[in-house]
Amino acid sequence: MVDKVAVKYLVSTGVKEIYREPKIFFFSLLFPFFFLAMFWGMSMVIDPSVELGLSFIEYLFPGILIFALLSVGFLGTSVPLIEMRQKGILKLLRTTPLDESTFIFSQILVRFILGIMQILIFTILGFIMGLVSFGNVIPFILIGLLGLVMILTLGFLFGGVFNNTEIASGVLSFGIFPLVMLSGAMLPLYILPDAFDTISYFIPFTYLTELFHEVLFDLDVKLSVFGNIIVLVIISAVFFFLTKLTFRWT
């Protein structure tokens, strides 16, 4: 049973903590927009893809949002959680009546608020840049929220599994981010060998990327909109179950 009073307090404290930590604040909220500006500038000098019928920034826009959400989910979730365990903060909390469900829910909610901010800002920028049409605003936001849930639960899963921030950062940098590249979020899969197309079926971010591409640009994808949504919901539920199963206070 989730303690609403404890959740309210932990959410308030968590938001303040993130804003007070320059590194987390920068990489979770500000860095993705520098990333977006850089690729938008590159799009000015790179010809649109004849195969896809999209400009450079059109294809990359959903992928940049996914990277932004990953920053919140991993740099803003996994690493702080590991640091709390290393400093003994989680061990101290374990001595209180606070239960695991309340703590996990409150921490996910803090990051969910930050993720919503990212999605809304990207929606506004996408609309201004002509990448998100008026009719796609609501679907774009809903897909972003669905992806955010999956990414946050995965971030908490890593935060519970790893004990060292350096190891976690290395795995996240050299493991997760290349998987995003191979999901079709940053590179069209048709330019890669056929084997990578098969591998993409086992990458969770593939289904999120496909949802964005199908809704925004009507690209040909592996599954229907409904099919991709079902897969993402199932993946999120599995990640949450594993998070609950592997979460450790010490």
C-alpha positions as CSV (number, residue, x, y, z in Angstrom):
1,M,0.0,0.0,0.0
2,V,1.5,3.3,-1.1
3,D,1.7,6.0,1.7
4,K,0.4,9.2,0.0
5,V,1.9,11.5,2.7
6,A,5.3,9.9,2.3
7,V,5.1,10.1,-1.5
8,K,4.2,13.8,-1.4
9,Y,7.2,14.5,0.9
10,L,9.6,12.3,-1.1
11,V,8.6,13.9,-4.4
12,S,9.0,17.4,-3.1
13,T,12.5,16.5,-1.7
14,G,13.5,14.7,-4.9
15,V,12.7,17.6,-7.2
16,K,14.6,20.0,-5.0
17,E,17.6,17.6,-4.9
18,I,17.8,17.4,-8.7
19,Y,17.6,21.1,-9.2
20,R,20.4,21.5,-6.6
21,E,22.7,19.1,-8.3
22,P,24.2,20.9,-11.4
23,K,25.5,17.7,-13.1
24,I,22.1,16.0,-13.0
25,F,20.2,19.1,-13.9
26,F,22.4,19.9,-16.9
27,F,22.5,16.4,-18.4
28,S,18.8,15.6,-17.6
29,L,17.2,18.8,-18.7
30,L,19.5,21.1,-20.7
31,F,22.0,18.9,-22.6
32,P,19.3,17.3,-24.9
33,F,18.4,20.7,-26.3
34,F,22.0,21.5,-27.2
35,F,21.9,18.1,-29.0
36,L,18.7,19.1,-30.8
37,A,20.1,22.5,-31.9
38,M,23.3,20.8,-33.2
39,F,21.4,18.3,-35.4
40,W,19.0,21.0,-36.5
41,G,22.0,23.0,-37.7
42,M,23.4,20.0,-39.5
43,S,20.1,19.4,-41.2
44,M,20.5,22.8,-42.9
45,V,23.4,21.5,-45.0
46,I,22.4,17.8,-45.4
47,D,20.1,16.9,-48.2
48,P,16.8,15.1,-47.3
49,S,16.7,11.3,-47.6
50,V,15.3,10.2,-50.9
51,E,14.6,6.7,-49.5
52,L,12.5,8.0,-46.6
53,G,11.4,11.3,-47.9
54,L,12.5,13.0,-44.6
55,S,15.0,15.7,-43.8
56,F,17.9,14.9,-41.4
57,I,16.2,16.6,-38.4
58,E,12.8,15.0,-39.2
59,Y,14.2,11.5,-38.9
60,L,16.3,12.3,-35.8
61,F,13.8,14.3,-33.9
62,P,12.1,11.3,-32.2
63,G,15.5,9.8,-31.4
64,I,16.7,13.0,-29.8
65,L,13.6,12.9,-27.6
66,I,14.3,9.3,-26.6
67,F,17.9,10.3,-25.7
68,A,16.5,13.1,-23.6
69,L,14.2,10.7,-21.8
70,L,17.1,8.3,-21.3
71,S,19.0,11.1,-19.6
72,V,16.2,11.5,-17.1
73,G,15.8,7.7,-16.8
74,F,19.4,6.8,-16.3
75,L,21.6,9.8,-15.4
76,G,18.8,11.3,-13.3
77,T,17.6,7.9,-11.9
78,S,20.1,5.1,-11.9
79,V,23.1,7.0,-10.9
80,P,21.5,9.0,-8.0
81,L,19.9,5.8,-6.7
82,I,23.3,4.0,-6.6
83,E,24.8,7.1,-4.9
84,M,22.1,7.0,-2.2
85,R,22.9,3.3,-1.6
86,Q,26.7,4.0,-1.5
87,K,26.2,6.9,1.0
88,G,24.0,4.7,3.2
89,I,20.9,6.9,2.7
90,L,18.9,3.9,1.5
91,K,20.0,1.9,4.5
92,L,18.9,4.7,6.8
93,L,15.5,4.9,5.1
94,R,15.2,1.1,5.6
95,T,15.1,1.7,9.3
96,T,11.9,3.8,8.9
97,P,8.4,2.6,8.3
98,L,8.9,3.5,4.6
99,D,8.2,0.4,2.3
100,E,9.7,-0.4,-1.0
101,S,6.6,0.3,-3.1
102,T,6.2,3.8,-1.6
103,F,9.9,4.7,-2.2
104,I,10.0,3.3,-5.7
105,F,6.7,5.0,-6.7
106,S,7.8,8.4,-5.3
107,Q,11.2,8.3,-7.0
108,I,9.6,7.3,-10.4
109,L,7.1,10.1,-9.9
110,V,9.9,12.7,-9.5
111,R,11.5,11.6,-12.7
112,F,8.1,11.4,-14.4
113,I,7.6,15.1,-13.7
114,L,11.0,15.9,-15.2
115,G,10.2,13.7,-18.2
116,I,6.9,15.4,-18.8
117,M,8.7,18.7,-18.9
118,Q,11.1,17.3,-21.5
119,I,8.2,16.0,-23.6
120,L,6.2,19.2,-23.5
121,I,9.2,21.3,-24.4
122,F,10.0,19.0,-27.3
123,T,6.4,19.2,-28.4
124,I,6.5,23.0,-28.5
125,L,9.9,23.0,-30.3
126,G,8.7,20.3,-32.7
127,F,5.6,22.3,-33.5
128,I,7.6,25.5,-34.1
129,M,10.1,23.7,-36.3
130,G,7.3,22.1,-38.3
131,L,8.1,18.6,-37.1
132,V,5.0,18.0,-35.1
133,S,1.7,19.0,-36.7
134,F,-1.3,20.2,-34.7
135,G,-3.1,16.9,-35.3
136,N,-0.1,15.0,-34.0
137,V,0.4,16.9,-30.8
138,I,-1.7,14.7,-28.5
139,P,-0.5,11.3,-30.0
140,F,3.1,12.6,-29.8
141,I,2.7,13.5,-26.1
142,L,1.0,10.2,-25.3
143,I,3.7,8.1,-27.0
144,G,6.3,10.1,-25.2
145,L,4.6,9.4,-21.8
146,L,4.5,5.7,-22.7
147,G,8.2,5.7,-23.5
148,L,8.9,7.6,-20.4
149,V,7.3,4.9,-18.2
150,M,9.3,2.2,-19.8
151,I,12.6,4.1,-19.6
152,L,12.1,5.1,-15.9
153,T,11.3,1.5,-14.9
154,L,14.4,0.4,-16.7
155,G,16.4,3.1,-15.1
156,F,15.3,2.0,-11.6
157,L,16.1,-1.6,-12.6
158,F,19.7,-0.7,-13.3
159,G,19.8,1.5,-10.2
160,G,18.8,-1.6,-8.1
161,V,21.2,-4.0,-9.8
162,F,24.4,-2.0,-9.8
163,N,26.4,-0.9,-6.7
164,N,29.0,1.3,-8.4
165,T,28.3,4.5,-10.2
166,E,31.3,4.2,-12.5
167,I,30.3,0.7,-13.6
168,A,26.7,1.7,-14.1
169,S,27.7,4.8,-16.1
170,G,30.0,2.7,-18.3
171,V,27.3,0.1,-19.0
172,L,24.8,2.8,-19.7
173,S,27.1,4.6,-22.0
174,F,28.6,1.7,-23.9
175,G,25.6,-0.6,-23.7
176,I,22.2,1.2,-23.7
177,F,23.1,4.1,-26.0
178,P,24.4,1.9,-28.9
179,L,21.2,-0.2,-28.5
180,V,19.2,3.0,-29.1
181,M,21.3,3.6,-32.3
182,L,20.5,0.1,-33.5
183,S,16.8,0.6,-32.7
184,G,16.4,2.8,-35.7
185,A,16.1,6.0,-33.6
186,M,19.3,7.5,-34.9
187,L,20.2,5.4,-37.9
188,P,17.8,4.0,-40.6
189,L,18.1,0.2,-40.3
190,Y,17.9,-0.3,-44.1
191,I,21.5,1.0,-44.4
192,L,22.8,-1.7,-42.1
193,P,23.2,-5.5,-42.8
194,D,20.0,-7.5,-42.5
195,A,21.2,-9.1,-39.3
196,F,20.7,-5.8,-37.5
197,D,17.1,-5.7,-38.5
198,T,16.5,-9.0,-36.8
199,I,18.4,-7.8,-33.7
200,S,16.2,-4.7,-33.5
201,Y,13.2,-6.9,-32.6
202,F,14.9,-7.6,-29.2
203,I,15.6,-3.9,-28.4
204,P,12.8,-2.2,-26.5
205,F,13.5,1.2,-27.9
206,T,12.7,-0.1,-31.4
207,Y,9.0,-0.2,-30.7
208,L,9.0,3.4,-29.2
209,T,10.9,4.6,-32.3
210,E,8.4,3.0,-34.6
211,L,5.5,4.5,-32.8
212,F,7.0,8.0,-33.3
213,H,7.9,7.4,-36.9
214,E,4.5,5.9,-37.8
215,V,2.5,8.7,-36.1
216,L,4.6,11.6,-37.1
217,F,5.7,10.7,-40.6
218,D,3.7,7.6,-41.6
219,L,6.8,5.5,-42.2
220,D,6.6,1.8,-42.9
221,V,7.2,-0.1,-39.6
222,K,7.2,-3.7,-38.3
223,L,4.1,-3.5,-36.2
224,S,0.9,-1.5,-36.2
225,V,0.4,1.4,-33.7
226,F,-1.7,-0.9,-31.5
227,G,0.9,-3.7,-31.7
228,N,3.8,-1.4,-30.7
229,I,1.8,0.0,-27.8
230,I,1.0,-3.5,-26.5
231,V,4.7,-4.5,-26.7
232,L,5.8,-1.4,-24.8
233,V,3.1,-1.9,-22.1
234,I,4.3,-5.5,-21.6
235,I,8.0,-4.5,-21.5
236,S,7.2,-1.8,-19.0
237,A,5.3,-4.2,-16.8
238,V,8.2,-6.7,-16.9
239,F,10.8,-4.0,-16.1
240,F,8.6,-2.9,-13.1
241,F,8.3,-6.5,-11.8
242,L,12.1,-7.0,-12.1
243,T,12.7,-3.7,-10.4
244,K,10.5,-4.7,-7.4
245,L,12.2,-8.1,-7.4
246,T,15.8,-6.8,-7.5
247,F,15.5,-3.6,-5.5
248,R,18.0,-3.5,-2.5
249,W,18.3,-1.0,0.3
250,T,22.0,-1.9,1.0
